[in-house]
C-alpha cells in the first residue's frame, strides 16, 4: 500500500529545504566576504638579514639596546607569516603596520661583537588586495620632506593632471622618472623641493617628489622603504631602496619612479617600513636600525 504524504507535511518539507538553502547561501556570502577582507597572498617568500654589533672600546658595555625594522605586518601586497631570530626580541608595532624588533644585550665585552640574524616568512600577492583605509587624509597632507603644499609642487601637479586618477598618476610618475637624474646614494634626506630644484637625487628624493606631486593632485600616496626581491633572498645593505605607493582602486599599489616601474611586478616589492612622520615608532625616515650606545658600531652583513 503506497504511503500518502499529506499536504501539510509537503509544505513543511519544502520550507525546511528553502531555509537550508538560505543558510548555505548565507555561509557562502560570509565566506567570500571574509576571504575578500583577508585578501589573497598565494606567493611564498623568505628573507634573511643579519647585523654585527661591535664594541669598539676597552670597556664592558651593559644593557645595549638595538632596534631594527621587520617587514611591514600587512599591506595590499604582502603579509608576514612569521619572524624569528637567533636571540630573543620584543616586537613593537605602530597603528599602520610598521614593526620593529627590539633586542637587549645585557653585556658586550671589550672589543667583542654580537651577531643578530633575522628570518621572515612572507606571503605575497600577485595582484594588490583591496584594503579599507580610513586614514586616507593622512596621506594627502604635506610633511617635512613631502611639500605638497608648496606652490611649485602644486603648479606642476596641476599642469600634469589629466582625466582619471590612474592616468594622472602615470603622468606624474613619467615626469619624475624622466626629469630627475639619479645622483648616487645620499645619506641624508633632502626632500621633494630639493629634487624639484636640482633635478637630481637618489631613490629617496625620487620617492619624495612623486609622493608630493601625487598628494598635490589629490591622490593618497606614501613612501616605502624596503627591498625589491623576486625570490627568496639574503638581504644586503646596498640593496635597500625607497619607492612609493598610491591608493588606487581600493588598494595600495607600488610605484618606483627611480627604476621606471609603474604598477608592474608588484609582488617583487618587500616593504620593510611605511615612511610616516606620525608613526609612534621613532626612527629616522630612511634608517633601518638604531643602537642605544654610541660606542657600539652596527653594520648589516
N, C-alpha and C positions, 0 to 999 in steps of 0.2 A: 504494500500500500504506500503510495507516494506521499511524502510529508508535505503539508501545505504551510507555507510561510505567510503569516498574517501581515497585512499592510503596516500596522504599527511597528512590527519587527523590521520590515524592509526599510521603513523610514529611519528607524533608529540606527540601522546598519549604515545607511547612506550618510547620515550625519557624522557617524564615527569616522568613516573614510574621509569625508570632507575635512573634518577637524585635524585628522592625522596629516593630510596633505598640507594644510595650512602650517602645521608645526614644522614639517620638513622644509617648507619654503622659508619660514622664519629663520630656522637654523642656517639654511644656505645663505640667505642675505646677511645674517650676522657674521658668518664665517668669511664671506667676501669682504665685508666691511672691516673686520679685524685684519685680514690679510692685507687690504689696501692701506690701512693705517700703519701697520708694522713695516710695510714695504717688502720689496724683493731684492735680495742680495745673493745671487747664485754663485758668484766667483769667490774662490778662496785665495787668500794672500797672507804669507807670513813674512814679517820683517824682524830683523835683529840689529841692535846697535849697542855700542859699549863706550865707556869712558874710563880714563885713568886719572885718578886724583893723586897728586904728588905733594908731599910735604917737603918744601924746599929749604927748610931751616934745620938747625941742630936742636930744636926744642920739640917736646911732645905736644901735639895739638889734640885738645879734647873737645868732644861734643861738636863735631863738624857737621853742618847741615849741607845737603846737596839736593837741589831741585832740578828736575828735568821734565820736559813735556813728553807725554804719551800721546798716541793718536787720539784725535777727537772722537768722543764716545759714539756719536751717530750724526750723520748728515744725509743728504739725499743720495750720496754716492758711496757711503761706507758705514759700517757699524763694527764695533770692537767685540770680538768673542771672548778673548782672554788676554791678560797681561801678566807675565811672570818675570822674575829677576833672580839673580844669583845671591841676593841679600834682601833682607826684609825692607819693606817700604810702606808708607802711608799714602793712600790715594786721595788727592784733593780734586774737587770738581767745581766748576762755576755753572751759572744758570744757562749758558749757551752750549755746553758740551765739552769745553776745554778740560783737559785732565793733566794734572801734574803729579809726578811721583816724588815723594819726599823721603830721602834717605838720611839717617843719622848715624854717624860713626863715633862711637864713644872715645876712641883713641886712634890717632895716626902717628906712629913713632917717627923720630927724626929721619929725614931723607928716605922715607919709605913711601909706598903707594898703595892705593886701593883700586881695584878694578870693578866696575859695575857693568853688568851685561843684562840687557832687557830684550825680551822676546814678546812680540804682539801678534796674535792671530786675528785676522780681519776677514770680514765678508764684504764684497764689493758689488755694486750694481752695474749691470750692463747699460741700463738707461736710468736717468735720475728719478728717484722716487719722490712723489708729491709729499710735501710736508707742510702742515699748518704752521704758519709763523705769525704769531700775534704781535711781534715786535718789529714789523717792517719799518716803522718810523725810525727805529734805532739806526737803520742802515740807509737813511735818506738825509741825515743831518751832517753838518760839517764837523771835522775833527782837526787836531793839530796838524797832521800831515795830509789830511784829505780836505782841501779847501774848496769844497763845492759851493761855498757862499761867496767866493771871490769873483769879481766881475769878469775877469779874463777867462776863468773856467766856465762861467755861465754863458758868456758870449760864444765861446767855441762850441759848447754843447748845443746851444740853440741853432748855430749855423749848421751843425751836422745832423740835427734831429730830422727824422722823416716819418712816414706813415708806418705804424706798427712798432711795438716795443722791440721785437727781435731784430728788425732791420735797423732801428736806431742804435741798438747795442752793437750791431755788426759794424756800422759806420764809425762809431766811437773807437771800437777795437782796431779797425783798419787804420784810422788816423794815428793812434798811438804806436801801432806796430811799424808803420812806415815813416813816421816823422821823428821818433825818438831813437837815438843811436845808443847801442849798448857800449858802456864805457868800462866794463870790468867790475869786479866786486868792490863795493864801498862799505866799510864797516858801519858807519853811522847813517841813520835815516835822514833823508833830506826832503822828501815830500813831493807833493804834486806840483806846487808852484816852481820848485827848483827844476823839475823835469820839463815843465812847460817853457820856462825862461831859457834854459841852457840847451834844450833839445837833446839831453843825454842823461844817462843814469844806468843803474844795474836793475835787476829784476824787480827790486823793491820799488824803485821810482816808476817803472813801467806800471806796476800794480797800483800804486797810489794815484797816478794820474788817471788811469782808466776808471778806477772806483770814483774819483772826484767827478769826472765827466758824467758817469752814469747817474750818480746821485743828483747832479745838477739837472739832468734830463728827466728826473722823476723815477729812475729805475733803482730799486733797492740793490745795493752792492756792498761787498765786504772783501777785505783782504784775507788771504790764506797763506800760511807757511807750512811747508812740508816737502815731499819728495814725489817725483814722477817715476813710477816703477811699474812696468808692465808684467812683472813676475816676482816670485819670491826673491828677497834681496837682503844683503847685509848693507846697512846704510853707511855712507861715508860723509864726512863734514862738507867737502867741496860740492856735494850734490844737493845741499839744502837750497830750496827755491821758494820764491813767492809768486803767487798768481792771484786771480780774483774769482769771485763767484757772484752771479747775478740771480735775483729771484725772478724766474721766468716760468710761466705756465704752472705755477704752484710748486716749483722745485728750485732748489739752489743748484745752479749749473756752472761748470768750470769754464773760465776764460783765461787764457795765458797770453797776454799781449806781447811779451818779450819773445816767446817761442812761436808765435803765429798760430796758436791753437784756439779756435772758437767753437765751443760746444762739441768737440770731437775727441775721441779717445779718452772719454771722461773716466773710465774705470782704471786708468793708469795713475790717477792723482791720489796720493795718500796725504790727507790733511792731518798735520800734527798740531795745528792751532788755528783758531779763528782770531784774527787780529782785531781787537776791540778794546778801546781805552776805557770802557765802562765795566770791563770784567773785574771781578773781585780777586782774581789771581794776578798778583803783581809781579810781572817780569817784563823787561823791555821788549818792545814790539817785535823785533826780529831776532831776539836772542833765544837760544834753545835750552839754556841751562843757567844755573847760578849756584854760587857757593858762599857760605857764610864767613869764611876766613880768607883774608887776602894773602896769607902765606901758603895757601893751598892752590896749586895750579890745576886746571882741568883741561884735558884735551879729549876730543872724540877720536876714537881709534879707527 
